[in-house]
Amino acid sequence: MKKNLIDLSVKIKTVTLKNPTILASGLLGLDVKTLERVVKGGAGAVTMKSLTKEPRKGHNNPIIVEFEGGFMNAVGYANKGIDCGAEEFSRWRNVVPLIGSIVAPTSEEFCELVEKIQQIPIKALEIALSCPHTPGYGLLAGQGTPKATSHITKTVKKKLHSTIPLIVKLSPSVPALGEIAKAAESEGADAINMGNTLGPGMKIDINRASPILAFKVGGMSGPAIKPVMIRCVYDLYEAVKIPIIATGGITTGEDMIEAIMAGATAVGVGTAIYYRGISVFTKIVKEVEQWMSEKNYKNIMSLRGIAHQT
Amino acid sequence: MKNDYQTATIVKIEIETPIVKNFILDIKLLARPGQYVMVWIPGQNEKPFGVMSTDPFSLSIAKVGPFSTLMHNLAKGDKLSFRGPYGNGFTLKGKKIVLVGGGYGAVPLYFLASTIGNGKRKNITVILGAKTKSLLPFVAKFKALGCKTVFATDDGSYGIKGFTTDVFDTMLKTEKIDSVYTCGPEIMMRKIADICYHKKIFCQVSMEKYFKCGGLGLCGECNCKGKLVCVDGPVFNGKFLVE
């Protein structure tokens, strides 16, 4: 079978992606030009780095450290703030969908950010309720519970244009994951991003007897966390009906196929950029096409959730 | 792992200028001229610094902010931790070479000059500039290498009174140059790059940007005209700065 007969396009509510790979939030997403490079690298969609109400310096360096199976990071939402960020991304003209990303300590502040970010040409909005390393945000603000997720999703959804799908990004490190996802879904979330970095974890430099990250702990990413992410996606596929974006350790085409078989509709790619360069998206897509053509699959979505049949 | 920190011991500290200290370490480093390392002070911060020499591994650090002040407080025998080297480094081309440095931008240029064979260094002209005489680093070091040297200070306290860019411009009127390497304030580098671009002279600039992930190419903090300075640079062909 010819590879060009393989359909890799996927839909997240009203948004069609030419392929299921999405640049995860937090990497390279500070400016339009760099995101355009990611588009050239083959991404089906790109997510900006999360914006906050005010500019934030974030944590001191080191904000990232390598470990055996990936990286740990504690950036602390360093960003120029919603006004500056919205101005930068108002210049987005690419056909590849730009996904907006915002974080806030409270649902009221989320609303203020929604107001501003929906003025710029985003095709979907992601809210992360799951950062493991920034005081006042995500898990450290108690947002990783069904109650908080329900409340924030409901409030944001009310403010958000109905044409912009809402993605809620969850943490793999909390109990009652299914309940949290259900809470988001029942308040109108259009997709779940599963998920944020794992942990937090810590790495100590034994020559200096000191934790390496300035914030001491950081969220884990990369190949080591993939099995946890796969399990989470598998569970969520049985808990909710809305699309799931599988993020965590996706590095190869085989990883993407595994995530889709677990129940994902799309995959988030981040740390793999370190291992395989900005063209990692194209590489993953080619590997998936190759595999599908060998196995005689025509449509990527025919693989979705098939691991649940056994 | 490649990005693990190495910890060395400071064996000697040279006072280069009132604001620049050279830290000589007890190890060798495998690095190319123009590359940088991320220096980490546990519990404080981590910053990029261009390599000054590899055998022994040395760093030349100007006191310009809180981190470099902490560095300047280090003493002989203290530990210094770093990861790297990172970045692409200079591409050496041609015979008649000019190095144009502004202030502590001299550091990677000194490393570059020192890797060029002894007999060929007489073909290198170093143009170094600073605000005033006391802030000119590496004067003796470049002379010791056997390079031709021209110095420029804004106040005329040493060498020519004026800018390195003017010295370079004048020099081009009488000499044929194969390649130019520059490091220093961006405005200076842009001027040099502009001149070279119009005269079709090979030119490379070494950019300085704020790094966060530093050398990993993941965070995007160092974006500049669609390039990531930490992995695509810090050295770029001069055209990069030409408007």
Interface residues (C-beta under 8 A of the other chain):
Chain A: G26 L27 L28 G29 L30 D31 K33 T34 E36 R37 K49 G58 N60 N61 P62 I63 I64 V65 E66 F67 E68 F71 N73 V75 A78 D205 N207 R208 S210 I212 A214 G270 T271 I273 Y274 I278
Chain B: M1 K2 N3 D4 Y5 T7 M38 W40 P42 G43 Q44 N45 E46 K47 K79 S81 F211 K212 C213 G214 L216 G217 L218 C219 G220 E221 N223 K225 G226 L228
